[in-house]
Amino acid sequence: MSRRNFIGKSAVVSAAALLSSVPIISNAAKKTQAKPVVSGKTKVAIVGTGSRGTGMWGKTVLKGYSDKVEYIGMCDKNPGRLEAAKKHIGLTCKTYTDFDTMMKENKPDILIVTTMDATHDEFIIKGLDAGCNILTEKPMTTDEVKCQAILDAQKRSGKEVIVTFNYRYSPHRSKIWELINAGEIGDVTSVDFHWYLDTSHGADYFRRWHRKREFGGSLWVHKASHHFDLLGWWLNSEPEEVFAYGSLEFYGKNGKQRGTNCRSCSHKDSCNFYWDVNKNEYYKMLYTDNEQHDGYLRDGCVFKEDIDIFDKMCASIKYANGVQVAYSLTAYSPYEGYRIAFNGTKGRIDAWIQESNPTHDGEFDEIMVTRNFGKRNYIRIPQSEGHGGGDKLMQDKIWRNVKEDPFKQSANIRDGAFAILTGVAARKSCDSGKPVKIADLTDLMPKAKK
């Protein structure tokens, strides 16, 4: 079948129809992976009122799930941003700058953690010990010591830790999972995975607190944990060993001109990275209007000499089921997106997403399936807002107690741990020049899931 005929006959329909177009799904894939966390009216507290906490886990949740969710407390160390977030979301609950006080005065069913990455462990552990289920933004934490402490706290509490890996839920990535698990290319043997951050989104990591390892664990952890989670989920396996290289060759000390932040910079007329944060009313409300409380500058210079994370990275990853992965991340690409290829015993799957300057008239993303000694077919997936359409599907799963999980998309504490441990191992490998075994980092032993 020709490419044109195949596309013409392929169903360009809803996400639900797309995700069921491959007929062969194993019985195991139809079982739910995690216990439902939410039922009925759920009492929720949130710590961290930055843009993600205020938007995706604040205003969006209240707008779409107020019949299921009741916010009983909000906490942030910045009192100005805390009150701005409360007003923006439309909440009436009490606010706190002291987390321990919030937890003593309230008994939430779920604690949402959306603070700076390096502090996730503190609030996750305190929440678990207080008897809460935890909903945490990725990455779960930033190093192996903190990871082990979270694992220990979860064991002694018996509560759930759900990591919000929304990429799993997007129809494009779910379709890849379905094709692989239907055996469309036989057994997967290797993967080529390359992610590109453009000079808008990529640069933004170097403006914010993410530019320091001590805060975000480097992009190996903060950003790439998303990608490593996808790999583990697609491959039904956990990583065993990582060898990596990384360097800072574009941002930071490599710039020829720099300042403290964009608003005060004398180079604003000549710098390609000049960004006026106050043109974004949401960021102005949360950050610049409240920076006097904590000194945090949302528009930091991307060429500040204190930047100590990598902007170019590559890794070789060996999985417990024998699959080998070649991965790279570039933070100064002219466009945003990724390319991935799965090599199998019966064929190959190629997929690509171009998020800025999108191809196909901005309407579809494609997956190409090529079988050994067979035809090449193309599958079109309609583009969707919200991390490829994943945000809404994930939040429905969480807040509406959707028990079905045919694609094993619910990410639990073990998934969250291996996602960050892959990045931690890569970071350690960059520093040491040696491969790092995942089993040497915590008490988790990697395994293949089938």
HELIX and SHEET records of a PDB file:
HELIX    1   1 ARG A    3  LYS A    9  1                                   7    
HELIX    2   2 ALA A   15  LEU A   18  1                                   4    
HELIX    3   3 ALA A   28  LYS A   30  5                                   3    
HELIX    4   4 SER A   51  THR A   54  1                                   4    
HELIX    5   5 GLY A   55  LYS A   59  3                                   5    
HELIX    6   6 THR A   60  TYR A   65  1                                   6    
HELIX    7   7 PRO A   79  ILE A   89  1                                  11    
HELIX    8   8 PHE A   99  GLU A  105  1                                   7    
HELIX    9   9 ASP A  117  THR A  119  5                                   3    
HELIX   10  10 HIS A  120  ASP A  129  1                                  10    
HELIX   11  11 GLU A  144  SER A  157  1                                  14    
HELIX   12  12 ASN A  166  TYR A  169  5                                   4    
HELIX   13  13 PRO A  171  ASN A  181  1                                  11    
HELIX   14  14 HIS A  201  ARG A  207  1                                   7    
HELIX   15  15 TRP A  209  ARG A  211  5                                   3    
HELIX   16  16 ARG A  213  GLY A  216  1                                   4    
HELIX   17  17 LEU A  219  HIS A  222  1                                   4    
HELIX   18  18 ALA A  224  LEU A  235  1                                  12    
HELIX   19  19 GLY A  252  ASN A  254  5                                   3    
HELIX   20  20 CYS A  262  SER A  264  5                                   3    
HELIX   21  21 VAL A  277  LYS A  279  5                                   3    
HELIX   22  22 GLU A  281  LEU A  286  1                                   6    
HELIX   23  23 THR A  288  ASN A  290  5                                   3    
HELIX   24  24 GLU A  291  ASP A  294  1                                   4    
HELIX   25  25 HIS A  360  GLY A  362  5                                   3    
HELIX   26  26 GLY A  390  TRP A  399  1                                  10    
HELIX   27  27 ILE A  413  SER A  432  1                                  20    
HELIX   28  28 ILE A  438  ASP A  440  5                                   3    
SHEET    1   A 6 THR A  95  TYR A  96  0                                        
SHEET    2   A 6 VAL A  69  CYS A  75  1                                        
SHEET    3   A 6 THR A  42  VAL A  47  1                                        
SHEET    4   A 6 ILE A 110  VAL A 113  1                                        
SHEET    5   A 6 ASN A 133  THR A 136  1                                        
SHEET    6   A 6 VAL A 161  VAL A 163  1                                        
SHEET    1   B 9 ARG A 376  PRO A 382  0                                        
SHEET    2   B 9 PHE A 364  ARG A 371 -1                                        
SHEET    3   B 9 GLY A 347  GLN A 354 -1                                        
SHEET    4   B 9 GLY A 337  GLY A 344 -1                                        
SHEET    5   B 9 VAL A 188  ASP A 198 -1                                        
SHEET    6   B 9 GLN A 324  SER A 333  1                                        
SHEET    7   B 9 LYS A 312  TYR A 319 -1                                        
SHEET    8   B 9 PRO A 239  SER A 247 -1                                        
SHEET    9   B 9 VAL A 436  LYS A 437 -1                                        
END                                                                             
